[in-house]
Amino acid sequence: MPDRINIPHHVQNVLDTLNKTGHEAYVVGGCVRDSSMGRQPNDWDVCTSASPQETKECFSNHQTIDIGMKHGTVGVIFQMKDSGCIDCFDTYYDVVEITTYRIDGEYKDSRHPDDVQFTKRIEEDLARRDFTMNAIAYNPADGYVDPYGGQEDIEREEIKTVGNPEQRFEEDALRIMRGLRFAAQLGFQIEETTAEAMQRLADTVQKVSAERVQTELGKLVAGSFVDRVMAEHGGTLEIAVPGIRCVPVAHLPNIKTIRLAKLFPAEAEQHMRNLRMDRKTTAEVAALARLFAGKEPENKIAVKRRIRAEGLEIATLYMEALGRKKEIDEIVENNECCTVEQLDISGRDLIEMGIKDGREIGATLERMLDAVIEGRVENERGKLIDGKYL
């Protein structure tokens, strides 16, 4: 573990501002874990002995957001300059979440504490957290506060709960998914008693909102060590997420819909709906799962038929999953005809030629497209009209 963590200037400003008014303040959780591992944190969270109201008073010259006053969280908005652009005056905004030290009350819904009690002791706040590697606080003056051995567990590359694992997972079942996700992202092993408790309580994940589960699942399937999780903890995951079949996916492109389609081979559309996936993701996963269950296209004609039947976007994802995206790229680059819209003749042309029935127009265009795709006729208006397709 490094002796010091490089904290962004505006986050250090938060610590300093709270300290100057007599309050303790530390960066905490994932930002400390990632920094200690040489990874770039996605965001920086601060915990403090100040009450939410005291925090707002400390930052009265900033815009603040009442993110979760009941649970002690205030967001402070900082206007940032784009440091990656010379003479650039573009700005963006960063919200630093500041949370009062707290002790969680009883959890009755396997997700949220019914109430919280604010405390002045950082150790009591760290005691409520999920895994030891996330229960580390830091500031430059005091160094690390690590009462549960999180630094050692990071060095051992081990995921272990703070305290009794069953109690941690009974409090918040989403922690089971978070643990599996961390294993997939970091390549850490899950400590034995923690893994056993995960499996025993895996069914409680179904009590958690589908939106939260699908967020963790999306991050898990994108992890560099996803196959290890599938192999070592597939039984847990298959109980936690009904319908999933834990098979290797790391060899596939790291595209969420492709990997989900492999993991949900049956009734994929319904399972995506159950997970509250957006419509586009649901449609893509369902289409890809169906295609994976069928026969691979044997030649260019079959590839064009995939484009015709599924649309270019789905066909491209499918061929990319097969490692054959180059075949699609060549078809697109050469503007080869695969759809009715690409034909050098239109329904309006057929109407002008005397075909009035809409169904007959559609059938005629489809016959023409068949002939073009199969190479029996070139996609030229005159040749299509001269052919045997009218």
Backbone hydrogen bonds in HBPLUS format (Angstrom, degrees):
<---DONOR---> <-ACCEPTOR-->    atom                        ^
c    i                          cat <-CA-CA->   ^        H-A-AA   ^      H-
h    n   atom  resd res      DA  || num        DHA   H-A  angle D-A-AA Bond
n    s   type  num  typ     dist DA aas  dist angle  dist       angle   num
A0011-VAL N   A0008-PRO O   3.07 MM   3  5.35 124.5  2.39 104.2 118.6     1
A0012-GLN N   A0008-PRO O   2.90 MM   4  6.20 160.2  1.94 160.4 167.0     2
A0013-ASN N   A0009-HIS O   2.89 MM   4  6.15 145.6  2.01 144.3 154.7     3
A0014-VAL N   A0010-HIS O   3.21 MM   4  6.49 139.0  2.39 130.3 139.3     4
A0014-VAL N   A0011-VAL O   3.03 MM   3  5.04 122.6  2.37  94.1 108.5     5
A0015-LEU N   A0011-VAL O   3.14 MM   4  6.61 157.3  2.20 149.5 154.1     6
A0016-ASP N   A0012-GLN O   2.86 MM   4  6.12 168.3  1.87 156.4 159.6     7
A0017-THR N   A0013-ASN O   2.89 MM   4  5.97 160.2  1.93 146.3 151.8     8
A0018-LEU N   A0014-VAL O   3.11 MM   4  6.30 163.6  2.13 151.6 155.2     9
A0019-ASN N   A0015-LEU O   2.90 MM   4  6.09 160.7  1.93 152.5 158.7    10
A0020-LYS N   A0016-ASP O   2.88 MM   4  6.04 159.7  1.92 153.5 158.0    11
A0021-THR N   A0018-LEU O   3.24 MM   3  5.43 139.4  2.42  99.8 110.6    12
A0023-HIS N   A0018-LEU O   3.00 MM   5  5.29 156.2  2.05 149.9 145.0    13
A0022-GLY N   A0019-ASN O   2.94 MM   3  5.18 157.5  1.99 116.3 116.9    14
A0049-SER N   A0024-GLU O   3.19 MM  25  5.26 152.6  2.27 125.5 130.1    15
A0026-TYR N   A0047-CYS O   2.95 MM  21  5.49 156.4  2.01 156.4 162.9    16
A0047-CYS N   A0026-TYR O   2.86 MM  21  5.49 158.3  1.91 157.8 165.2    17
A0027-VAL N   A0138-TYR O   2.90 MM 111  5.38 159.4  1.94 164.0 157.2    18
A0138-TYR N   A0027-VAL O   2.88 MM 111  5.38 148.6  1.98 155.0 161.3    19
A0028-VAL N   A0045-ASP O   3.04 MM  17  5.84 149.9  2.13 146.4 149.8    20
A0029-GLY N   A0136-ILE O   3.28 MM 107  5.95 148.6  2.38 150.8 159.9    21
A0032-VAL N   A0029-GLY O   3.08 MM   3  5.59 127.9  2.36 111.0 123.2    22
A0033-ARG N   A0029-GLY O   3.06 MM   4  6.37 164.7  2.08 153.9 158.8    23
A0034-ASP N   A0030-GLY O   2.81 MM   4  5.92 174.9  1.82 153.8 155.4    24
A0035-SER N   A0031-CYS O   3.03 MM   4  5.93 158.5  2.08 134.6 141.4    25
A0036-SER N   A0032-VAL O   2.99 MM   4  6.05 159.7  2.04 148.0 153.3    26
A0037-MET N   A0034-ASP O   3.03 MM   3  5.10 138.0  2.21  98.1 110.5    27
A0039-ARG N   A0034-ASP O   2.80 MM   5  4.81 157.5  1.85 153.8 146.5    28
A0038-GLY N   A0035-SER O   3.08 MM   3  5.09 162.9  2.11 105.1 110.0    29
A0046-VAL N   A0097-GLU O   2.95 MM  51  6.18 172.5  1.96 169.8 169.4    30
A0099-THR N   A0046-VAL O   2.87 MM  53  6.32 159.3  1.91 151.0 155.5    31
A0048-THR N   A0099-THR O   2.97 MM  51  6.20 147.1  2.08 145.5 149.3    32
A0101-TYR N   A0048-THR O   2.78 MM  53  5.75 150.3  1.87 158.4 158.1    33
A0055-THR N   A0051-SER O   2.84 MM   4  6.12 152.9  1.91 156.2 164.6    34
A0056-LYS N   A0052-PRO O   3.04 MM   4  6.35 157.9  2.09 148.0 153.0    35
A0057-GLU N   A0053-GLN O   3.02 MM   4  6.29 150.9  2.10 143.7 151.8    36
A0058-CYS N   A0054-GLU O   2.96 MM   4  6.21 150.6  2.04 145.9 153.5    37
A0059-PHE N   A0055-THR O   3.21 MM   4  6.50 138.2  2.39 142.9 153.4    38
A0059-PHE N   A0056-LYS O   3.21 MM   3  5.21 130.4  2.47  93.5 106.2    39
A0062-HIS N   A0059-PHE O   2.97 MM   3  5.32 162.6  2.00 115.4 118.4    40
A0077-ILE N   A0063-GLN O   2.97 MM  14  5.60 174.1  1.98 174.6 172.7    41
A0065-ILE N   A0075-GLY O   2.72 MM  10  4.78 149.1  1.81 138.8 146.2    42
A0067-ILE N   A0065-ILE O   2.95 MM   2  5.52 125.5  2.25 107.6  91.6    43
A0075-GLY N   A0065-ILE O   2.84 MM  10  4.78 174.2  1.84 148.8 150.6    44
A0068-GLY N   A0073-THR O   3.09 MM   5  4.82 165.7  2.11 140.4 136.3    45
A0071-HIS N   A0068-GLY O   2.92 MM   3  5.38 130.3  2.18 109.6 122.3    46
A0072-GLY N   A0068-GLY O   2.83 MM   4  6.02 100.8  2.47 138.9 158.0    47
A0073-THR N   A0068-GLY O   2.90 MM   5  4.82 167.9  1.92 124.5 122.8    48
A0072-GLY N   A0069-MET O   3.05 MM   3  4.69 156.9  2.10  94.7 101.6    49
A0100-THR N   A0072-GLY O   2.93 MM  28  5.03 151.9  2.01 130.9 137.9    50
A0074-VAL N   A0098-ILE O   2.84 MM  24  5.27 162.6  1.87 150.6 155.1    51
A0098-ILE N   A0074-VAL O   2.79 MM  24  5.27 170.1  1.80 156.4 159.9    52
A0076-VAL N   A0096-VAL O   2.96 MM  20  5.29 162.6  1.99 141.1 145.5    53
A0096-VAL N   A0076-VAL O   2.97 MM  20  5.29 161.3  2.01 152.4 150.2    54
A0078-PHE N   A0094-ASP O   2.84 MM  16  5.29 162.2  1.87 155.9 162.1    55
A0094-ASP N   A0078-PHE O   2.96 MM  16  5.29 159.3  2.00 149.6 156.4    56
A0080-MET N   A0092-TYR O   2.68 MM  12  5.23 175.3  1.68 169.0 167.4    57
A0092-TYR N   A0080-MET O   2.93 MM  12  5.23 151.2  2.01 138.1 147.0    58
A0082-ASP N   A0090-ASP O   3.14 MM   8  5.87 158.3  2.19 160.3 156.3    59
A0085-CYS N   A0082-ASP O   3.38 MM   3  5.99 160.1  2.43 119.0 119.4    60
A0088-CYS N   A0085-CYS O   3.21 MM   3  5.06 141.0  2.37 127.1 118.6    61
A0119-THR N   A0101-TYR O   3.03 MM  18  5.38 160.5  2.07 121.4 124.6    62
A0103-ILE N   A0117-GLN O   2.68 MM  14  5.09 150.1  1.77 145.7 156.4    63
A0117-GLN N   A0103-ILE O   2.85 MM  14  5.09 160.4  1.89 147.9 154.6    64
A0105-GLY N   A0115-ASP O   2.65 MM  10  4.99 144.2  1.78 166.2 158.6    65
A0114-ASP N   A0106-GLU O   2.75 MM   8  5.71 167.9  1.77 157.7 159.5    66
A0173-ALA N   A0110-SER O   2.89 MM  63  5.47 156.8  1.94 131.8 133.6    67
A0124-GLU N   A0121-ARG O   3.19 MM   3  5.56 129.8  2.46 104.2 115.5    68
A0125-ASP N   A0122-ILE O   3.09 MM   3  5.12 120.8  2.45  96.2 111.2    69
A0126-LEU N   A0122-ILE O   2.97 MM   4  6.30 160.7  2.01 156.7 161.6    70
A0127-ALA N   A0123-GLU O   3.10 MM   4  6.22 136.6  2.30 136.7 147.7    71
A0128-ARG N   A0125-ASP O   3.24 MM   3  5.79 157.8  2.29 113.4 118.9    72
A0129-ARG N   A0126-LEU O   3.24 MM   3  5.55 165.7  2.26 112.4 116.7    73
A0162-VAL N   A0130-ASP O   2.98 MM  32  5.87 152.7  2.05 136.7 137.2    74
A0134-ASN N   A0131-PHE O   2.85 MM   3  5.36 150.9  1.94 115.2 124.6    75
A0132-THR N   A0160-LYS O   2.84 MM  28  5.96 161.0  1.88 165.9 170.4    76
A0135-ALA N   A0132-THR O   3.05 MM   3  4.93 161.5  2.08 103.7 109.4    77
A0137-ALA N   A0145-VAL O   3.05 MM   8  5.06 168.0  2.06 144.8 148.1    78
A0145-VAL N   A0137-ALA O   2.81 MM   8  5.06 158.2  1.85 142.8 144.0    79
A0139-ASN N   A0143-GLY O   3.24 MM   4  5.35 151.6  2.32 132.8 139.2    80
A0143-GLY N   A0139-ASN O   2.75 MM   4  5.35 145.1  1.87 161.2 169.0    81
A0153-ASP N   A0149-GLY O   3.13 MM   4  6.41 156.5  2.19 148.9 155.8    82
A0154-ILE N   A0150-GLY O   2.91 MM   4  6.16 148.2  2.01 147.2 155.7    83
A0155-GLU N   A0151-GLN O   3.01 MM   4  6.29 159.7  2.05 147.3 152.6    84
A0156-ARG N   A0152-GLU O   2.86 MM   4  6.12 142.5  2.00 142.4 153.6    85
A0157-GLU N   A0153-ASP O   2.86 MM   4  5.84 107.6  2.40 129.0 146.4    86
A0158-GLU N   A0153-ASP O   2.86 MM   5  5.12 160.9  1.90 148.4 153.6    87
A0157-GLU N   A0154-ILE O   2.97 MM   3  4.75 145.7  2.09  95.2 106.1    88
A0189-GLN N   A0157-GLU O   3.02 MM  32  6.36 155.4  2.08 155.9 148.0    89
A0159-ILE N   A0189-GLN O   2.78 MM  30  6.12 157.0  1.83 157.5 163.2    90
A0191-GLU N   A0159-ILE O   2.88 MM  32  5.71 166.2  1.90 147.6 152.3    91
A0168-ARG N   A0164-ASN O   3.07 MM   4  6.37 159.5  2.11 152.7 158.8    92
A0169-PHE N   A0165-PRO O   2.96 MM   4  6.20 160.5  2.00 154.3 158.6    93
A0170-GLU N   A0166-GLU O   2.79 MM   4  5.90 148.8  1.89 147.6 157.0    94
A0171-GLU N   A0167-GLN O   2.96 MM   4  6.08 146.9  2.07 144.1 152.1    95
A0172-ASP N   A0168-ARG O   3.23 MM   4  6.48 158.7  2.28 140.7 145.6    96
A0175-ARG N   A0172-ASP O   3.11 MM   3  5.86 158.2  2.16 117.3 123.2    97
A0176-ILE N   A0173-ALA O   3.01 MM   3  5.72 157.2  2.07 118.5 124.2    98
A0177-MET N   A0174-LEU O   3.01 MM   3  5.31 115.4  2.44 104.7 118.8    99
A0178-ARG N   A0174-LEU O   2.95 MM   4  6.30 157.5  2.00 152.1 159.6   100
A0179-GLY N   A0175-ARG O   2.88 MM   4  5.98 155.9  1.94 142.3 147.9   101
A0180-LEU N   A0176-ILE O   3.13 MM   4  6.43 159.9  2.17 148.0 152.7   102
A0181-ARG N   A0177-MET O   2.85 MM   4  6.02 154.6  1.91 147.2 155.1   103
A0182-PHE N   A0178-ARG O   2.82 MM   4  6.06 160.0  1.86 153.6 158.2   104
A0183-ALA N   A0179-GLY O   3.06 MM   4  6.28 156.3  2.12 143.5 149.9   105
A0184-ALA N   A0180-LEU O   3.02 MM   4  6.30 150.8  2.10 144.0 151.7   106
A0185-GLN N   A0181-ARG O   2.91 MM   4  6.16 148.5  2.01 149.7 158.8   107
A0186-LEU N   A0182-PHE O   2.76 MM   4  5.72 172.4  1.77 158.0 160.5   108
A0187-GLY N   A0183-ALA O   2.95 MM   4  5.09 142.9  2.09 125.4 134.6   109
A0225-PHE N   A0184-ALA O   2.78 MM  41  4.42 159.1  1.83 157.6 152.1   110
A0194-THR N   A0191-GLU O   3.05 MM   3  5.33 117.7  2.45 105.8 121.7   111
A0195-ALA N   A0191-GLU O   2.85 MM   4  6.08 158.3  1.89 159.9 167.4   112
A0196-GLU N   A0192-GLU O   2.90 MM   4  6.18 158.4  1.95 154.7 160.9   113
A0197-ALA N   A0193-THR O   3.05 MM   4  6.17 156.4  2.11 139.9 145.8   114
A0198-MET N   A0194-THR O   2.96 MM   4  6.21 151.1  2.05 145.2 153.8   115
A0199-GLN N   A0195-ALA O   3.08 MM   4  6.39 158.0  2.13 148.8 153.1   116
A0200-ARG N   A0196-GLU O   3.03 MM   4  6.29 161.2  2.07 149.2 154.4   117
A0201-LEU N   A0197-ALA O   3.05 MM   4  6.12 152.5  2.13 148.5 154.6   118
A0202-ALA N   A0199-GLN O   3.40 MM   3  5.05 170.4  2.41 100.4 102.6   119
A0204-THR N   A0201-LEU O   3.00 MM   3  5.64 152.5  2.08 118.0 126.0   120
A0205-VAL N   A0202-ALA O   3.11 MM   3  5.77 162.1  2.15 117.2 122.6   121
A0206-GLN N   A0203-ASP O   3.20 MM   3  5.83 155.3  2.26 112.6 118.5   122
A0207-LYS N   A0204-THR O   3.01 MM   3  5.52 165.3  2.03 114.6 119.3   123
A0208-VAL N   A0205-VAL O   2.98 MM   3  5.42 157.6  2.04 113.8 120.9   124
A0212-ARG N   A0209-SER O   3.11 MM   3  5.55 124.2  2.43 107.2 119.4   125
A0213-VAL N   A0209-SER O   3.21 MM   4  6.57 159.9  2.25 152.5 158.4   126
A0214-GLN N   A0210-ALA O   2.88 MM   4  6.06 167.3  1.89 156.9 159.8   127
A0215-THR N   A0211-GLU O   3.15 MM   4  6.28 145.7  2.28 137.8 146.5   128
A0216-GLU N   A0212-ARG O   3.23 MM   4  6.52 162.6  2.26 147.3 150.5   129
A0217-LEU N   A0213-VAL O   2.87 MM   4  6.10 158.4  1.91 152.4 159.5   130
A0218-GLY N   A0214-GLN O   2.90 MM   4  5.95 155.7  1.96 142.2 148.0   131
A0219-LYS N   A0215-THR O   3.25 MM   4  6.54 154.9  2.32 144.7 150.3   132
A0220-LEU N   A0216-GLU O   2.88 MM   4  6.09 151.9  1.96 147.2 156.0   133
A0221-VAL N   A0217-LEU O   2.95 MM   4  6.18 167.4  1.97 159.7 160.0   134
A0223-GLY N   A0220-LEU O   3.01 MM   3  5.26 160.0  2.05 110.5 117.0   135
A0226-VAL N   A0223-GLY O   3.30 MM   3  5.15 150.9  2.39 113.7 109.3   136
A0228-ARG N   A0225-PHE O   3.17 MM   3  5.51 127.6  2.46 104.2 116.7   137
A0229-VAL N   A0225-PHE O   3.36 MM   4  6.78 156.3  2.42 149.8 155.9   138
A0230-MET N   A0226-VAL O   2.94 MM   4  6.26 158.7  1.99 152.4 158.8   139
A0231-ALA N   A0227-ASP O   2.93 MM   4  6.11 152.5  2.00 143.9 150.9   140
A0232-GLU N   A0228-ARG O   2.83 MM   4  5.95 166.1  1.85 153.8 157.6   141
A0233-HIS N   A0229-VAL O   2.76 MM   4  5.25 154.9  1.82 142.2 148.9   142
A0237-LEU N   A0233-HIS O   3.07 MM   4  6.39 165.0  2.10 155.8 159.9   143
A0238-GLU N   A0234-GLY O   2.86 MM   4  5.99 156.9  1.91 153.4 159.1   144
A0239-ILE N   A0236-THR O   3.23 MM   3  5.37 133.5  2.45  98.5 110.4   145
A0240-ALA N   A0236-THR O   2.96 MM   4  6.18 160.4  2.00 150.9 157.1   146
A0241-VAL N   A0237-LEU O   2.86 MM   4  5.89 159.0  1.91 153.0 157.0   147
A0244-ILE N   A0241-VAL O   3.26 MM   3  6.08 168.5  2.28 144.5 147.0   148
A0245-ARG N   A0263-LEU O   2.72 MM  18  5.10 152.2  1.79 147.5 156.6   149
A0252-LEU N   A0249-VAL O   2.97 MM   3  5.48 159.3  2.02 116.1 122.8   150
A0255-ILE N   A0253-PRO O   2.73 MM   2  5.48 137.9  1.90 106.2  92.9   151
A0258-ILE N   A0255-ILE O   3.11 MM   3  5.53 121.8  2.46 109.6 123.6   152
A0259-ARG N   A0255-ILE O   3.13 MM   4  6.41 168.9  2.15 164.7 167.5   153
A0260-LEU N   A0256-LYS O   2.88 MM   4  6.01 162.4  1.91 156.4 161.9   154
A0261-ALA N   A0257-THR O   3.01 MM   4  6.00 150.9  2.09 137.6 145.0   155
A0262-LYS N   A0258-ILE O   3.26 MM   4  6.60 145.3  2.39 143.5 151.7   156
A0263-LEU N   A0259-ARG O   3.08 MM   4  6.33 144.1  2.21 141.7 152.0   157
A0263-LEU N   A0260-LEU O   3.06 MM   3  4.90 118.8  2.45  90.9 106.7   158
A0264-PHE N   A0260-LEU O   2.84 MM   4  5.99 129.6  2.10 148.3 160.8   159
A0271-HIS N   A0267-GLU O   3.10 MM   4  6.39 162.2  2.13 156.2 161.7   160
A0272-MET N   A0268-ALA O   2.91 MM   4  6.11 156.2  1.97 153.7 159.9   161
A0273-ARG N   A0269-GLU O   3.02 MM   4  6.27 153.0  2.09 145.6 153.2   162
A0274-ASN N   A0270-GLN O   2.86 MM   4  6.14 154.0  1.92 147.0 154.7   163
A0275-LEU N   A0271-HIS O   3.02 MM   4  6.26 140.4  2.18 139.6 149.6   164
A0277-MET N   A0272-MET O   3.00 MM   5  5.43 175.0  2.00 157.6 156.0   165
A0276-ARG N   A0273-ARG O   2.89 MM   3  4.86 157.1  1.95 104.3 110.9   166
A0282-THR N   A0278-ASP O   2.96 MM   4  6.15 167.0  1.98 158.8 163.1   167
A0283-ALA N   A0279-ARG O   2.90 MM   4  6.07 163.8  1.93 151.6 155.7   168
A0284-GLU N   A0280-LYS O   2.96 MM   4  6.16 163.9  1.99 152.8 157.3   169
A0285-VAL N   A0281-THR O   2.91 MM   4  6.05 171.8  1.91 158.3 160.5   170
A0286-ALA N   A0282-THR O   3.00 MM   4  6.09 164.4  2.02 148.6 153.4   171
A0287-ALA N   A0283-ALA O   2.98 MM   4  6.11 163.5  2.01 148.6 153.2   172
A0288-LEU N   A0284-GLU O   2.90 MM   4  6.03 167.1  1.92 155.1 158.9   173
A0289-ALA N   A0285-VAL O   2.89 MM   4  5.96 160.8  1.93 150.2 155.7   174
A0290-ARG N   A0286-ALA O   3.13 MM   4  6.30 156.6  2.19 143.3 149.3   175
A0291-LEU N   A0287-ALA O   2.99 MM   4  6.27 156.0  2.05 147.1 154.0   176
A0292-PHE N   A0288-LEU O   2.80 MM   4  6.01 160.2  1.84 155.1 160.2   177
A0293-ALA N   A0289-ALA O   3.21 MM   4  6.36 138.8  2.39 137.5 147.1   178
A0294-GLY N   A0291-LEU O   3.00 MM   3  5.23 153.1  2.07 106.4 115.0   179
A0303-VAL N   A0299-ASN O   3.02 MM   4  6.38 147.6  2.13 146.5 156.6   180
A0304-LYS N   A0300-LYS O   2.87 MM   4  6.14 161.3  1.90 155.6 159.6   181
A0305-ARG N   A0301-ILE O   2.98 MM   4  6.29 148.0  2.09 143.4 152.6   182
A0306-ARG N   A0302-ALA O   3.05 MM   4  6.36 139.4  2.22 137.3 147.8   183
A0306-ARG N   A0303-VAL O   3.02 MM   3  5.05 123.4  2.35  94.6 109.5   184
A0307-ILE N   A0303-VAL O   3.05 MM   4  6.47 155.6  2.11 150.0 156.2   185
A0308-ARG N   A0304-LYS O   2.87 MM   4  6.15 159.1  1.91 149.1 155.2   186
A0309-ALA N   A0305-ARG O   2.91 MM   4  6.03 158.8  1.95 144.3 149.4   187
A0310-GLU N   A0306-ARG O   2.81 MM   4  5.75 165.7  1.83 155.3 159.3   188
A0311-GLY N   A0307-ILE O   2.84 MM   4  4.85 144.2  1.97 129.7 137.3   189
A0315-ALA N   A0311-GLY O   3.09 MM   4  6.15 165.4  2.11 154.7 159.1   190
A0316-THR N   A0312-LEU O   2.85 MM   4  5.90 151.2  1.94 146.3 153.8   191
A0317-LEU N   A0313-GLU O   3.10 MM   4  6.37 162.0  2.13 148.4 152.6   192
A0318-TYR N   A0314-ILE O   2.91 MM   4  6.13 163.7  1.93 155.1 160.0   193
A0319-MET N   A0315-ALA O   2.92 MM   4  6.10 166.9  1.94 150.3 153.4   194
A0320-GLU N   A0316-THR O   2.84 MM   4  5.97 150.8  1.93 146.6 155.6   195
A0321-ALA N   A0317-LEU O   2.91 MM   4  6.15 151.1  1.99 146.6 154.2   196
A0322-LEU N   A0318-TYR O   3.12 MM   4  6.48 137.2  2.31 139.4 151.2   197
A0324-ARG N   A0319-MET O   2.74 MM   5  4.99 163.0  1.76 160.0 154.0   198
A0323-GLY N   A0320-GLU O   3.00 MM   3  4.94 154.1  2.07 100.7 108.9   199
A0327-GLU N   A0324-ARG O   3.10 MM   3  5.84 145.5  2.22 118.6 125.4   200
A0328-ILE N   A0325-LYS O   2.99 MM   3  5.28 121.4  2.35 105.2 119.4   201
A0329-ASP N   A0325-LYS O   2.95 MM   4  6.30 164.2  1.98 157.7 162.6   202
A0330-GLU N   A0326-LYS O   2.99 MM   4  6.20 156.3  2.05 149.5 154.1   203
A0331-ILE N   A0327-GLU O   3.27 MM   4  6.47 155.7  2.34 139.1 145.1   204
A0332-VAL N   A0328-ILE O   2.96 MM   4  6.25 160.9  2.00 158.1 163.3   205
A0333-GLU N   A0329-ASP O   2.82 MM   4  5.98 166.7  1.83 153.5 157.7   206
A0334-ASN N   A0330-GLU O   3.00 MM   4  6.03 152.3  2.08 143.2 149.9   207
A0336-GLU N   A0331-ILE O   3.03 MM   5  5.35 167.2  2.05 158.8 160.1   208
A0335-ASN N   A0332-VAL O   2.99 MM   3  4.92 155.0  2.06 102.3 109.9   209
A0342-GLN N   A0339-THR O   2.99 MM   3  5.39 145.0  2.12 107.2 117.2   210
A0343-LEU N   A0340-VAL O   3.06 MM   3  5.35 157.8  2.11 109.4 116.4   211
A0349-ASP N   A0346-SER O   3.08 MM   3  5.19 119.7  2.46  96.5 110.8   212
A0350-LEU N   A0346-SER O   3.20 MM   4  6.61 152.6  2.28 145.9 153.0   213
A0351-ILE N   A0347-GLY O   2.97 MM   4  6.29 149.8  2.06 148.8 157.2   214
A0352-GLU N   A0348-ARG O   3.02 MM   4  6.32 159.4  2.07 150.1 154.9   215
A0353-MET N   A0349-ASP O   3.06 MM   4  6.33 127.7  2.34 135.3 149.5   216
A0355-ILE N   A0350-LEU O   3.02 MM   5  5.56 160.4  2.05 153.2 146.8   217
A0354-GLY N   A0351-ILE O   2.94 MM   3  5.18 160.7  1.97 108.6 113.9   218
A0361-ILE N   A0357-ASP O   2.97 MM   4  6.27 152.9  2.04 151.9 160.1   219
A0362-GLY N   A0358-GLY O   2.99 MM   4  6.27 164.4  2.01 150.9 154.3   220
A0363-ALA N   A0359-ARG O   2.95 MM   4  6.16 162.7  1.98 148.5 153.3   221
A0364-THR N   A0360-GLU O   2.88 MM   4  5.99 153.8  1.95 145.0 152.2   222
A0365-LEU N   A0361-ILE O   3.01 MM   4  6.27 164.8  2.03 154.7 158.1   223
A0366-GLU N   A0362-GLY O   3.02 MM   4  6.24 153.3  2.09 146.3 154.0   224
A0367-ARG N   A0363-ALA O   2.98 MM   4  6.24 151.2  2.06 145.1 152.3   225
A0368-MET N   A0364-THR O   2.98 MM   4  6.28 158.3  2.03 150.9 156.9   226
A0369-LEU N   A0365-LEU O   2.90 MM   4  6.15 156.1  1.96 146.0 152.8   227
A0370-ASP N   A0366-GLU O   2.90 MM   4  6.14 157.1  1.96 147.3 153.3   228
A0371-ALA N   A0367-ARG O   3.09 MM   4  6.35 161.7  2.13 148.0 152.0   229
A0372-VAL N   A0368-MET O   2.97 MM   4  6.27 154.9  2.03 150.1 157.2   230
A0373-ILE N   A0369-LEU O   2.88 MM   4  6.04 175.8  1.88 161.2 162.0   231
A0374-GLU N   A0370-ASP O   2.97 MM   4  6.10 158.1  2.02 149.4 155.6   232
A0376-ARG N   A0371-ALA O   2.80 MM   5  4.99 142.4  1.94 157.5 158.0   233
A0375-GLY N   A0372-VAL O   3.04 MM   3  5.09 154.8  2.10 103.0 110.9   234
A0380-GLU N   A0378-GLU O   2.81 MM   2  5.56 135.3  2.01 106.2  92.3   235
A0384-LEU N   A0380-GLU O   2.92 MM   4  6.12 155.5  1.98 161.2 169.4   236
A0385-ILE N   A0381-ARG O   2.99 MM   4  6.21 155.9  2.05 152.9 158.9   237
A0386-ASP N   A0382-GLY O   2.94 MM   4  6.12 151.9  2.02 144.9 153.2   238
A0387-GLY N   A0383-LYS O   3.03 MM   4  6.01 121.6  2.39 132.9 145.6   239
